[in-house]
Amino acid sequence: MPNVTYVLPDTLAGASDDRELLALQAGCDLVELGPGGSLPPTLPWLLRTAAADEHGRDLPRWYDRAWTAAYAAGLAPGADRAPAAVVIEPGSDRNRSGDLVRAIAAIHEALLGRFGTPVPVLVANRADQALPDGAALAEFWDYLVGHAPALAPHAGIALDAPELYAATRTRMAGELALLPPGALRYLRLQTRGKKPDLGDPLPWRAVFSLVRSAPGPVLIAPAVREPGDLASALLFCMVNLQGRAFT
Protein backbone atom coordinates (compact mmCIF):
# COMPACT_ATOMS: atom_id res chain seq x y z
CA MET A 1 0.00 0.00 0.00
CA PRO A 2 1.16 3.57 -0.62
CA ASN A 3 2.44 5.56 2.33
CA VAL A 4 -0.46 7.95 2.87
CA THR A 5 -1.72 10.02 5.79
CA TYR A 6 -5.27 11.32 5.88
CA VAL A 7 -5.91 14.94 6.75
CA LEU A 8 -9.06 16.46 8.23
CA PRO A 9 -9.68 19.21 5.65
CA ASP A 10 -10.08 22.89 6.39
CA THR A 11 -13.50 22.71 4.72
CA LEU A 12 -14.89 21.11 7.89
CA ALA A 13 -15.10 24.00 10.31
CA GLY A 14 -15.59 23.97 14.04
CA ALA A 15 -13.88 24.48 17.37
CA SER A 16 -10.40 23.01 17.65
CA ASP A 17 -11.49 20.34 20.15
CA ASP A 18 -14.42 19.31 17.96
CA ARG A 19 -12.26 19.13 14.85
CA GLU A 20 -9.67 17.00 16.59
CA LEU A 21 -12.36 14.62 17.83
CA LEU A 22 -13.80 14.36 14.32
CA ALA A 23 -10.33 13.64 12.95
CA LEU A 24 -9.71 10.91 15.49
CA GLN A 25 -13.10 9.31 14.88
CA ALA A 26 -12.59 9.31 11.11
CA GLY A 27 -9.00 8.05 11.17
CA CYS A 28 -7.31 11.31 10.12
CA ASP A 29 -3.87 11.82 11.64
CA LEU A 30 -3.51 15.53 10.78
CA VAL A 31 -5.78 18.55 11.06
CA GLU A 32 -5.67 21.14 8.30
CA LEU A 33 -5.94 24.80 9.23
CA GLY A 34 -6.52 27.93 7.21
CA PRO A 35 -5.06 31.29 8.25
CA GLY A 36 -6.15 32.24 11.73
CA GLY A 37 -7.34 28.74 12.61
CA SER A 38 -6.80 27.37 16.11
CA LEU A 39 -4.36 24.53 16.57
CA PRO A 40 -5.77 21.14 17.54
CA PRO A 41 -4.99 20.25 21.15
CA THR A 42 -2.69 17.29 20.41
CA LEU A 43 -2.77 16.18 16.76
CA PRO A 44 -0.23 17.38 14.18
CA TRP A 45 -1.46 20.14 11.91
CA LEU A 46 -1.09 21.35 8.35
CA LEU A 47 -1.33 24.99 7.26
CA ARG A 48 -3.07 25.98 4.03
CA THR A 49 -2.29 29.60 3.32
CA ALA A 50 -4.85 31.90 1.73
CA ALA A 51 -4.69 33.06 -1.86
CA ALA A 52 -5.98 36.49 -0.79
CA ASP A 53 -6.68 38.52 2.29
CA GLU A 54 -10.06 38.76 3.98
CA HIS A 55 -11.17 41.37 1.43
CA GLY A 56 -10.37 39.18 -1.55
CA ARG A 57 -7.33 41.19 -2.57
CA ASP A 58 -3.59 40.70 -2.71
CA LEU A 59 -2.73 37.42 -4.42
CA PRO A 60 0.73 36.19 -3.41
CA ARG A 61 3.51 38.46 -4.70
CA TRP A 62 6.37 36.00 -4.58
CA TYR A 63 8.20 38.12 -7.17
CA ASP A 64 8.48 40.83 -4.50
CA ARG A 65 11.30 39.77 -2.17
CA ALA A 66 10.33 42.16 0.61
CA TRP A 67 6.70 41.02 0.48
CA THR A 68 7.80 37.38 0.54
CA ALA A 69 10.10 37.91 3.52
CA ALA A 70 7.34 39.64 5.48
CA TYR A 71 4.87 36.91 4.55
CA ALA A 72 7.23 34.15 5.68
CA ALA A 73 7.99 35.92 8.96
CA GLY A 74 4.28 36.35 9.73
CA LEU A 75 3.12 32.78 9.15
CA ALA A 76 1.31 30.90 11.93
CA PRO A 77 1.36 33.63 14.57
CA GLY A 78 0.97 32.25 18.08
CA ALA A 79 1.64 28.64 17.11
CA ASP A 80 3.63 26.77 19.74
CA ARG A 81 4.61 23.88 17.49
CA ALA A 82 5.57 23.55 13.87
CA PRO A 83 3.10 22.51 11.18
CA ALA A 84 3.68 19.22 9.42
CA ALA A 85 3.68 21.15 6.13
CA VAL A 86 2.67 24.47 4.62
CA VAL A 87 0.68 24.68 1.37
CA ILE A 88 1.05 27.89 -0.62
CA GLU A 89 -0.67 29.06 -3.79
CA PRO A 90 1.27 30.21 -6.85
CA GLY A 91 -0.44 33.55 -7.44
CA SER A 92 -0.60 35.28 -10.79
CA ASP A 93 1.51 34.52 -13.83
CA ARG A 94 3.86 37.29 -12.78
CA ASN A 95 5.26 34.79 -10.28
CA ARG A 96 7.84 32.71 -12.13
CA SER A 97 9.42 29.41 -11.09
CA GLY A 98 12.41 31.25 -9.61
CA ASP A 99 10.09 33.39 -7.49
CA LEU A 100 8.31 30.31 -6.17
CA VAL A 101 11.61 28.64 -5.31
CA ARG A 102 12.73 31.73 -3.39
CA ALA A 103 9.37 31.76 -1.60
CA ILE A 104 9.77 28.12 -0.57
CA ALA A 105 13.27 28.84 0.71
CA ALA A 106 12.12 31.91 2.65
CA ILE A 107 9.21 30.10 4.32
CA HIS A 108 11.33 27.03 5.05
CA GLU A 109 14.09 29.12 6.63
CA ALA A 110 11.66 31.27 8.65
CA LEU A 111 9.90 28.25 10.15
CA LEU A 112 13.17 26.40 10.73
CA GLY A 113 14.52 29.38 12.62
CA ARG A 114 11.35 29.68 14.66
CA PHE A 115 10.62 26.05 15.50
CA GLY A 116 14.01 24.39 15.00
CA THR A 117 12.55 21.73 12.73
CA PRO A 118 12.31 21.61 8.92
CA VAL A 119 8.82 22.15 7.51
CA PRO A 120 8.02 21.08 3.93
CA VAL A 121 6.57 23.85 1.76
CA LEU A 122 4.21 22.58 -0.94
CA VAL A 123 3.00 24.53 -3.97
CA ALA A 124 -0.59 24.01 -5.11
CA ASN A 125 -1.99 24.19 -8.62
CA ARG A 126 -4.76 26.69 -9.36
CA ALA A 127 -6.85 26.87 -12.53
CA ASP A 128 -6.93 30.68 -12.49
CA GLN A 129 -3.36 31.29 -11.30
CA ALA A 130 0.13 30.26 -12.27
CA LEU A 131 0.72 26.48 -12.42
CA PRO A 132 -2.74 25.58 -13.78
CA ASP A 133 -1.85 22.24 -15.37
CA GLY A 134 0.53 19.31 -15.32
CA ALA A 135 2.95 20.87 -17.78
CA ALA A 136 3.34 24.00 -15.65
CA LEU A 137 3.77 21.97 -12.45
CA ALA A 138 6.40 19.77 -14.10
CA GLU A 139 8.27 22.82 -15.42
CA PHE A 140 8.27 24.35 -11.94
CA TRP A 141 9.56 21.15 -10.37
CA ASP A 142 12.28 20.73 -12.97
CA TYR A 143 13.41 24.28 -12.25
CA LEU A 144 13.50 23.64 -8.50
CA VAL A 145 15.47 20.42 -8.83
CA GLY A 146 17.87 22.02 -11.30
CA HIS A 147 18.47 25.27 -9.44
CA ALA A 148 17.94 24.37 -5.77
CA PRO A 149 18.41 20.60 -5.39
CA ALA A 150 19.09 20.89 -1.65
CA LEU A 151 15.62 22.40 -1.24
CA ALA A 152 13.80 19.54 -3.01
CA PRO A 153 13.51 17.30 0.12
CA HIS A 154 11.73 20.18 1.84
CA ALA A 155 9.38 21.03 -1.03
CA GLY A 156 6.73 19.38 -3.17
CA ILE A 157 3.54 19.69 -5.16
CA ALA A 158 0.14 19.91 -3.50
CA LEU A 159 -2.15 18.51 -6.18
CA ASP A 160 -5.69 19.85 -6.11
CA ALA A 161 -7.53 17.39 -8.36
CA PRO A 162 -10.69 19.50 -8.95
CA GLU A 163 -8.56 22.54 -9.80
CA LEU A 164 -6.56 20.50 -12.30
CA TYR A 165 -9.77 19.27 -13.87
CA ALA A 166 -11.11 22.83 -14.09
CA ALA A 167 -8.00 23.82 -16.04
CA THR A 168 -7.64 20.75 -18.27
CA ARG A 169 -11.02 18.95 -18.52
CA THR A 170 -10.65 16.00 -20.90
CA ARG A 171 -6.86 16.48 -20.95
CA MET A 172 -6.52 15.80 -17.23
CA ALA A 173 -5.27 12.20 -17.43
CA GLY A 174 -2.55 13.26 -19.86
CA GLU A 175 -1.59 16.23 -17.68
CA LEU A 176 -1.33 13.94 -14.64
CA ALA A 177 1.13 11.79 -16.58
CA LEU A 178 3.46 14.82 -16.82
CA LEU A 179 3.81 15.15 -13.05
CA PRO A 180 6.96 13.67 -11.49
CA PRO A 181 5.65 11.16 -8.89
CA GLY A 182 8.51 12.10 -6.58
CA ALA A 183 7.21 15.66 -6.35
CA LEU A 184 3.73 14.71 -5.12
CA ARG A 185 3.38 15.33 -1.38
CA TYR A 186 -0.32 16.23 -0.96
CA LEU A 187 -3.60 15.43 -2.70
CA ARG A 188 -6.82 17.40 -2.26
CA LEU A 189 -9.97 15.88 -3.68
CA GLN A 190 -13.75 16.27 -3.70
CA THR A 191 -16.55 16.81 -6.19
CA ARG A 192 -18.25 20.17 -5.68
CA GLY A 193 -17.69 19.83 -1.95
CA LYS A 194 -19.08 16.29 -1.77
CA LYS A 195 -17.42 12.89 -1.66
CA PRO A 196 -15.84 11.81 -4.96
CA ASP A 197 -17.32 9.08 -7.10
CA LEU A 198 -16.04 7.05 -10.03
CA GLY A 199 -18.98 8.38 -12.02
CA ASP A 200 -17.44 11.86 -11.87
CA PRO A 201 -15.78 13.21 -15.01
CA LEU A 202 -12.47 13.46 -13.15
CA PRO A 203 -10.16 10.53 -13.97
CA TRP A 204 -9.89 9.31 -10.39
CA ARG A 205 -8.12 6.09 -11.35
CA ALA A 206 -5.31 8.10 -12.92
CA VAL A 207 -5.14 10.32 -9.83
CA PHE A 208 -4.75 7.37 -7.48
CA SER A 209 -2.32 5.65 -9.83
CA LEU A 210 -0.09 8.71 -9.45
CA VAL A 211 -0.36 8.48 -5.66
CA ARG A 212 0.53 4.78 -5.75
CA SER A 213 3.63 5.57 -7.77
CA ALA A 214 4.86 8.22 -5.33
CA PRO A 215 8.07 6.99 -3.65
CA GLY A 216 7.46 8.97 -0.46
CA PRO A 217 4.58 9.76 1.88
CA VAL A 218 1.54 11.61 0.53
CA LEU A 219 -0.99 13.60 2.56
CA ILE A 220 -4.60 13.18 1.39
CA ALA A 221 -7.29 15.73 2.26
CA PRO A 222 -10.84 14.81 1.16
CA ALA A 223 -12.17 18.38 1.13
CA VAL A 224 -15.83 17.63 1.77
CA ARG A 225 -18.07 20.22 3.38
CA GLU A 226 -20.32 17.93 5.42
CA PRO A 227 -18.98 15.76 8.27
CA GLY A 228 -21.31 12.97 7.15
CA ASP A 229 -19.43 12.71 3.84
CA LEU A 230 -16.01 12.28 5.40
CA ALA A 231 -16.12 8.55 6.15
CA SER A 232 -17.31 7.62 2.65
CA ALA A 233 -14.72 9.93 1.07
CA LEU A 234 -11.97 8.23 3.06
CA LEU A 235 -13.29 4.81 2.07
CA PHE A 236 -13.27 5.89 -1.58
CA CYS A 237 -9.59 6.81 -1.22
CA MET A 238 -8.64 3.59 0.54
CA VAL A 239 -10.34 1.37 -2.02
CA ASN A 240 -8.87 3.21 -4.99
CA LEU A 241 -5.39 3.20 -3.49
CA GLN A 242 -5.62 -0.59 -3.54
CA GLY A 243 -6.30 -0.40 -7.26
CA ARG A 244 -9.69 -2.05 -6.88
CA ALA A 245 -12.98 -1.02 -8.44
CA PHE A 246 -15.21 0.93 -6.09
CA THR A 247 -18.63 -0.76 -6.17
KOLROKOL-117465 format. One record per residue (C-alpha): x, y, z. Coordinates in nm, 4 decimals. Example, Ala and Ser with C-alpha at 12.3 -4.5 7.8 and 13.67 -1.06 7.14 Angstrom:
residues 2
<rec c1="1.2300" c2="-0.4500" c3="0.7800"/>
<rec c1="1.3670" c2="-0.1060" c3="0.7140"/>
//
This chain:
residues 247
<rec c1="0.0000" c2="0.0000" c3="0.0000"/>
<rec c1="0.1161" c2="0.3571" c3="-0.0617"/>
<rec c1="0.2438" c2="0.5555" c3="0.2326"/>
<rec c1="-0.0461" c2="0.7954" c3="0.2872"/>
<rec c1="-0.1717" c2="1.0020" c3="0.5786"/>
<rec c1="-0.5273" c2="1.1316" c3="0.5876"/>
<rec c1="-0.5914" c2="1.4941" c3="0.6754"/>
<rec c1="-0.9058" c2="1.6461" c3="0.8234"/>
<rec c1="-0.9679" c2="1.9213" c3="0.5650"/>
<rec c1="-1.0077" c2="2.2891" c3="0.6387"/>
<rec c1="-1.3498" c2="2.2714" c3="0.4716"/>
<rec c1="-1.4887" c2="2.1107" c3="0.7891"/>
<rec c1="-1.5095" c2="2.4004" c3="1.0311"/>
<rec c1="-1.5587" c2="2.3967" c3="1.4044"/>
<rec c1="-1.3877" c2="2.4485" c3="1.7374"/>
<rec c1="-1.0402" c2="2.3011" c3="1.7651"/>
<rec c1="-1.1491" c2="2.0338" c3="2.0152"/>
<rec c1="-1.4425" c2="1.9308" c3="1.7964"/>
<rec c1="-1.2262" c2="1.9132" c3="1.4846"/>
<rec c1="-0.9671" c2="1.6998" c3="1.6590"/>
<rec c1="-1.2358" c2="1.4621" c3="1.7833"/>
<rec c1="-1.3801" c2="1.4356" c3="1.4315"/>
<rec c1="-1.0331" c2="1.3644" c3="1.2949"/>
<rec c1="-0.9712" c2="1.0907" c3="1.5491"/>
<rec c1="-1.3103" c2="0.9313" c3="1.4879"/>
<rec c1="-1.2587" c2="0.9307" c3="1.1106"/>
<rec c1="-0.8999" c2="0.8053" c3="1.1168"/>
<rec c1="-0.7314" c2="1.1307" c3="1.0121"/>
<rec c1="-0.3872" c2="1.1822" c3="1.1637"/>
<rec c1="-0.3508" c2="1.5525" c3="1.0782"/>
<rec c1="-0.5780" c2="1.8545" c3="1.1063"/>
<rec c1="-0.5668" c2="2.1138" c3="0.8298"/>
<rec c1="-0.5938" c2="2.4805" c3="0.9226"/>
<rec c1="-0.6516" c2="2.7926" c3="0.7211"/>
<rec c1="-0.5061" c2="3.1287" c3="0.8245"/>
<rec c1="-0.6149" c2="3.2235" c3="1.1733"/>
<rec c1="-0.7341" c2="2.8744" c3="1.2606"/>
<rec c1="-0.6799" c2="2.7368" c3="1.6113"/>
<rec c1="-0.4356" c2="2.4528" c3="1.6566"/>
<rec c1="-0.5772" c2="2.1145" c3="1.7543"/>
<rec c1="-0.4986" c2="2.0248" c3="2.1153"/>
<rec c1="-0.2690" c2="1.7294" c3="2.0406"/>
<rec c1="-0.2771" c2="1.6183" c3="1.6760"/>
<rec c1="-0.0232" c2="1.7376" c3="1.4176"/>
<rec c1="-0.1459" c2="2.0137" c3="1.1914"/>
<rec c1="-0.1095" c2="2.1348" c3="0.8348"/>
<rec c1="-0.1328" c2="2.4989" c3="0.7263"/>
<rec c1="-0.3067" c2="2.5984" c3="0.4034"/>
<rec c1="-0.2293" c2="2.9600" c3="0.3324"/>
<rec c1="-0.4848" c2="3.1903" c3="0.1730"/>
<rec c1="-0.4692" c2="3.3061" c3="-0.1864"/>
<rec c1="-0.5982" c2="3.6486" c3="-0.0794"/>
<rec c1="-0.6685" c2="3.8524" c3="0.2290"/>
<rec c1="-1.0062" c2="3.8763" c3="0.3984"/>
<rec c1="-1.1173" c2="4.1367" c3="0.1434"/>
<rec c1="-1.0375" c2="3.9175" c3="-0.1548"/>
<rec c1="-0.7329" c2="4.1191" c3="-0.2571"/>
<rec c1="-0.3592" c2="4.0696" c3="-0.2707"/>
<rec c1="-0.2730" c2="3.7424" c3="-0.4422"/>
<rec c1="0.0730" c2="3.6194" c3="-0.3410"/>
<rec c1="0.3505" c2="3.8458" c3="-0.4696"/>
<rec c1="0.6374" c2="3.5997" c3="-0.4579"/>
<rec c1="0.8203" c2="3.8117" c3="-0.7165"/>
<rec c1="0.8484" c2="4.0831" c3="-0.4498"/>
<rec c1="1.1298" c2="3.9769" c3="-0.2172"/>
<rec c1="1.0330" c2="4.2159" c3="0.0613"/>
<rec c1="0.6698" c2="4.1025" c3="0.0478"/>
<rec c1="0.7799" c2="3.7380" c3="0.0536"/>
<rec c1="1.0098" c2="3.7908" c3="0.3516"/>
<rec c1="0.7342" c2="3.9640" c3="0.5483"/>
<rec c1="0.4868" c2="3.6906" c3="0.4548"/>
<rec c1="0.7232" c2="3.4145" c3="0.5679"/>
<rec c1="0.7990" c2="3.5916" c3="0.8963"/>
<rec c1="0.4280" c2="3.6353" c3="0.9734"/>
<rec c1="0.3117" c2="3.2777" c3="0.9149"/>
<rec c1="0.1306" c2="3.0903" c3="1.1929"/>
<rec c1="0.1362" c2="3.3633" c3="1.4573"/>
<rec c1="0.0966" c2="3.2252" c3="1.8076"/>
<rec c1="0.1636" c2="2.8638" c3="1.7111"/>
<rec c1="0.3633" c2="2.6769" c3="1.9738"/>
<rec c1="0.4612" c2="2.3880" c3="1.7485"/>
<rec c1="0.5574" c2="2.3552" c3="1.3871"/>
<rec c1="0.3104" c2="2.2506" c3="1.1180"/>
<rec c1="0.3680" c2="1.9215" c3="0.9425"/>
<rec c1="0.3681" c2="2.1147" c3="0.6131"/>
<rec c1="0.2666" c2="2.4471" c3="0.4620"/>
<rec c1="0.0683" c2="2.4678" c3="0.1369"/>
<rec c1="0.1054" c2="2.7886" c3="-0.0624"/>
<rec c1="-0.0674" c2="2.9060" c3="-0.3792"/>
<rec c1="0.1270" c2="3.0209" c3="-0.6853"/>
<rec c1="-0.0436" c2="3.3546" c3="-0.7435"/>
<rec c1="-0.0604" c2="3.5276" c3="-1.0794"/>
<rec c1="0.1509" c2="3.4524" c3="-1.3834"/>
<rec c1="0.3858" c2="3.7290" c3="-1.2779"/>
<rec c1="0.5259" c2="3.4788" c3="-1.0281"/>
<rec c1="0.7836" c2="3.2708" c3="-1.2134"/>
<rec c1="0.9424" c2="2.9414" c3="-1.1085"/>
<rec c1="1.2405" c2="3.1253" c3="-0.9614"/>
<rec c1="1.0095" c2="3.3392" c3="-0.7487"/>
<rec c1="0.8308" c2="3.0310" c3="-0.6166"/>
<rec c1="1.1611" c2="2.8638" c3="-0.5314"/>
<rec c1="1.2733" c2="3.1727" c3="-0.3392"/>
<rec c1="0.9371" c2="3.1757" c3="-0.1596"/>
<rec c1="0.9768" c2="2.8116" c3="-0.0568"/>
<rec c1="1.3266" c2="2.8844" c3="0.0712"/>
<rec c1="1.2121" c2="3.1912" c3="0.2650"/>
<rec c1="0.9214" c2="3.0104" c3="0.4318"/>
<rec c1="1.1325" c2="2.7031" c3="0.5054"/>
<rec c1="1.4086" c2="2.9120" c3="0.6629"/>
<rec c1="1.1664" c2="3.1273" c3="0.8646"/>
<rec c1="0.9903" c2="2.8252" c3="1.0146"/>
<rec c1="1.3169" c2="2.6395" c3="1.0733"/>
<rec c1="1.4522" c2="2.9380" c3="1.2624"/>
<rec c1="1.1346" c2="2.9680" c3="1.4658"/>
<rec c1="1.0621" c2="2.6053" c3="1.5504"/>
<rec c1="1.4012" c2="2.4392" c3="1.5003"/>
<rec c1="1.2555" c2="2.1726" c3="1.2730"/>
<rec c1="1.2315" c2="2.1612" c3="0.8915"/>
<rec c1="0.8822" c2="2.2152" c3="0.7513"/>
<rec c1="0.8015" c2="2.1082" c3="0.3930"/>
<rec c1="0.6574" c2="2.3850" c3="0.1756"/>
<rec c1="0.4206" c2="2.2580" c3="-0.0936"/>
<rec c1="0.3000" c2="2.4531" c3="-0.3967"/>
<rec c1="-0.0588" c2="2.4015" c3="-0.5111"/>
<rec c1="-0.1993" c2="2.4187" c3="-0.8622"/>
<rec c1="-0.4762" c2="2.6687" c3="-0.9365"/>
<rec c1="-0.6852" c2="2.6866" c3="-1.2529"/>
<rec c1="-0.6927" c2="3.0682" c3="-1.2489"/>
<rec c1="-0.3361" c2="3.1293" c3="-1.1298"/>
<rec c1="0.0129" c2="3.0258" c3="-1.2269"/>
<rec c1="0.0725" c2="2.6484" c3="-1.2424"/>
<rec c1="-0.2740" c2="2.5584" c3="-1.3775"/>
<rec c1="-0.1850" c2="2.2242" c3="-1.5375"/>
<rec c1="0.0533" c2="1.9315" c3="-1.5321"/>
<rec c1="0.2948" c2="2.0869" c3="-1.7784"/>
<rec c1="0.3343" c2="2.3999" c3="-1.5649"/>
<rec c1="0.3770" c2="2.1972" c3="-1.2455"/>
<rec c1="0.6397" c2="1.9766" c3="-1.4101"/>
<rec c1="0.8269" c2="2.2822" c3="-1.5423"/>
<rec c1="0.8274" c2="2.4353" c3="-1.1942"/>
<rec c1="0.9555" c2="2.1147" c3="-1.0366"/>
<rec c1="1.2284" c2="2.0730" c3="-1.2973"/>
<rec c1="1.3413" c2="2.4283" c3="-1.2246"/>
<rec c1="1.3502" c2="2.3644" c3="-0.8502"/>
<rec c1="1.5473" c2="2.0421" c3="-0.8827"/>
<rec c1="1.7871" c2="2.2017" c3="-1.1304"/>
<rec c1="1.8465" c2="2.5273" c3="-0.9442"/>
<rec c1="1.7944" c2="2.4371" c3="-0.5770"/>
<rec c1="1.8405" c2="2.0600" c3="-0.5392"/>
<rec c1="1.9086" c2="2.0893" c3="-0.1652"/>
<rec c1="1.5616" c2="2.2397" c3="-0.1236"/>
<rec c1="1.3804" c2="1.9544" c3="-0.3011"/>
<rec c1="1.3513" c2="1.7300" c3="0.0116"/>
<rec c1="1.1725" c2="2.0183" c3="0.1841"/>
<rec c1="0.9381" c2="2.1026" c3="-0.1034"/>
<rec c1="0.6734" c2="1.9381" c3="-0.3170"/>
<rec c1="0.3542" c2="1.9685" c3="-0.5163"/>
<rec c1="0.0137" c2="1.9907" c3="-0.3497"/>
<rec c1="-0.2146" c2="1.8506" c3="-0.6182"/>
<rec c1="-0.5693" c2="1.9854" c3="-0.6109"/>
<rec c1="-0.7534" c2="1.7394" c3="-0.8358"/>
<rec c1="-1.0694" c2="1.9496" c3="-0.8946"/>
<rec c1="-0.8562" c2="2.2540" c3="-0.9800"/>
<rec c1="-0.6557" c2="2.0496" c3="-1.2296"/>
<rec c1="-0.9771" c2="1.9270" c3="-1.3870"/>
<rec c1="-1.1110" c2="2.2826" c3="-1.4088"/>
<rec c1="-0.8001" c2="2.3823" c3="-1.6042"/>
<rec c1="-0.7642" c2="2.0755" c3="-1.8269"/>
<rec c1="-1.1016" c2="1.8947" c3="-1.8519"/>
<rec c1="-1.0649" c2="1.6002" c3="-2.0903"/>
<rec c1="-0.6864" c2="1.6478" c3="-2.0955"/>
<rec c1="-0.6518" c2="1.5803" c3="-1.7229"/>
<rec c1="-0.5269" c2="1.2202" c3="-1.7430"/>
<rec c1="-0.2548" c2="1.3263" c3="-1.9863"/>
<rec c1="-0.1594" c2="1.6225" c3="-1.7677"/>
<rec c1="-0.1334" c2="1.3941" c3="-1.4640"/>
<rec c1="0.1133" c2="1.1795" c3="-1.6579"/>
<rec c1="0.3456" c2="1.4819" c3="-1.6824"/>
<rec c1="0.3807" c2="1.5146" c3="-1.3054"/>
<rec c1="0.6960" c2="1.3667" c3="-1.1489"/>
<rec c1="0.5655" c2="1.1164" c3="-0.8886"/>
<rec c1="0.8510" c2="1.2103" c3="-0.6579"/>
<rec c1="0.7208" c2="1.5664" c3="-0.6351"/>
<rec c1="0.3730" c2="1.4712" c3="-0.5119"/>
<rec c1="0.3376" c2="1.5328" c3="-0.1381"/>
<rec c1="-0.0317" c2="1.6232" c3="-0.0958"/>
<rec c1="-0.3601" c2="1.5432" c3="-0.2699"/>
<rec c1="-0.6815" c2="1.7396" c3="-0.2263"/>
<rec c1="-0.9971" c2="1.5884" c3="-0.3684"/>
<rec c1="-1.3752" c2="1.6274" c3="-0.3705"/>
<rec c1="-1.6552" c2="1.6812" c3="-0.6193"/>
<rec c1="-1.8254" c2="2.0171" c3="-0.5685"/>
<rec c1="-1.7687" c2="1.9828" c3="-0.1949"/>
<rec c1="-1.9077" c2="1.6292" c3="-0.1771"/>
<rec c1="-1.7421" c2="1.2893" c3="-0.1664"/>
<rec c1="-1.5835" c2="1.1812" c3="-0.4955"/>
<rec c1="-1.7319" c2="0.9084" c3="-0.7102"/>
<rec c1="-1.6037" c2="0.7053" c3="-1.0030"/>
<rec c1="-1.8978" c2="0.8376" c3="-1.2017"/>
<rec c1="-1.7436" c2="1.1862" c3="-1.1869"/>
<rec c1="-1.5776" c2="1.3211" c3="-1.5008"/>
<rec c1="-1.2469" c2="1.3463" c3="-1.3151"/>
<rec c1="-1.0161" c2="1.0527" c3="-1.3969"/>
<rec c1="-0.9895" c2="0.9307" c3="-1.0388"/>
<rec c1="-0.8123" c2="0.6089" c3="-1.1345"/>
<rec c1="-0.5308" c2="0.8103" c3="-1.2925"/>
<rec c1="-0.5144" c2="1.0318" c3="-0.9835"/>
<rec c1="-0.4754" c2="0.7367" c3="-0.7484"/>
<rec c1="-0.2317" c2="0.5655" c3="-0.9833"/>
<rec c1="-0.0093" c2="0.8713" c3="-0.9447"/>
<rec c1="-0.0361" c2="0.8480" c3="-0.5656"/>
<rec c1="0.0525" c2="0.4781" c3="-0.5748"/>
<rec c1="0.3628" c2="0.5568" c3="-0.7772"/>
<rec c1="0.4864" c2="0.8215" c3="-0.5333"/>
<rec c1="0.8073" c2="0.6988" c3="-0.3649"/>
<rec c1="0.7464" c2="0.8965" c3="-0.0462"/>
<rec c1="0.4584" c2="0.9758" c3="0.1881"/>
<rec c1="0.1542" c2="1.1608" c3="0.0530"/>
<rec c1="-0.0990" c2="1.3596" c3="0.2560"/>
<rec c1="-0.4598" c2="1.3183" c3="0.1390"/>
<rec c1="-0.7285" c2="1.5726" c3="0.2258"/>
<rec c1="-1.0843" c2="1.4810" c3="0.1156"/>
<rec c1="-1.2166" c2="1.8382" c3="0.1126"/>
<rec c1="-1.5831" c2="1.7628" c3="0.1771"/>
<rec c1="-1.8068" c2="2.0222" c3="0.3385"/>
<rec c1="-2.0321" c2="1.7926" c3="0.5425"/>
<rec c1="-1.8981" c2="1.5761" c3="0.8268"/>
<rec c1="-2.1308" c2="1.2971" c3="0.7148"/>
<rec c1="-1.9432" c2="1.2711" c3="0.3837"/>
<rec c1="-1.6012" c2="1.2284" c3="0.5398"/>
<rec c1="-1.6124" c2="0.8554" c3="0.6150"/>
<rec c1="-1.7315" c2="0.7622" c3="0.2655"/>
<rec c1="-1.4720" c2="0.9925" c3="0.1066"/>
<rec c1="-1.1970" c2="0.8234" c3="0.3056"/>
<rec c1="-1.3289" c2="0.4809" c3="0.2073"/>
<rec c1="-1.3266" c2="0.5893" c3="-0.1577"/>
<rec c1="-0.9589" c2="0.6806" c3="-0.1224"/>
<rec c1="-0.8636" c2="0.3589" c3="0.0540"/>
<rec c1="-1.0339" c2="0.1368" c3="-0.2021"/>
<rec c1="-0.8871" c2="0.3215" c3="-0.4985"/>
<rec c1="-0.5387" c2="0.3195" c3="-0.3487"/>
<rec c1="-0.5617" c2="-0.0588" c3="-0.3542"/>
<rec c1="-0.6297" c2="-0.0402" c3="-0.7258"/>
<rec c1="-0.9690" c2="-0.2045" c3="-0.6883"/>
<rec c1="-1.2978" c2="-0.1016" c3="-0.8438"/>
<rec c1="-1.5209" c2="0.0930" c3="-0.6086"/>
<rec c1="-1.8630" c2="-0.0758" c3="-0.6169"/>
//
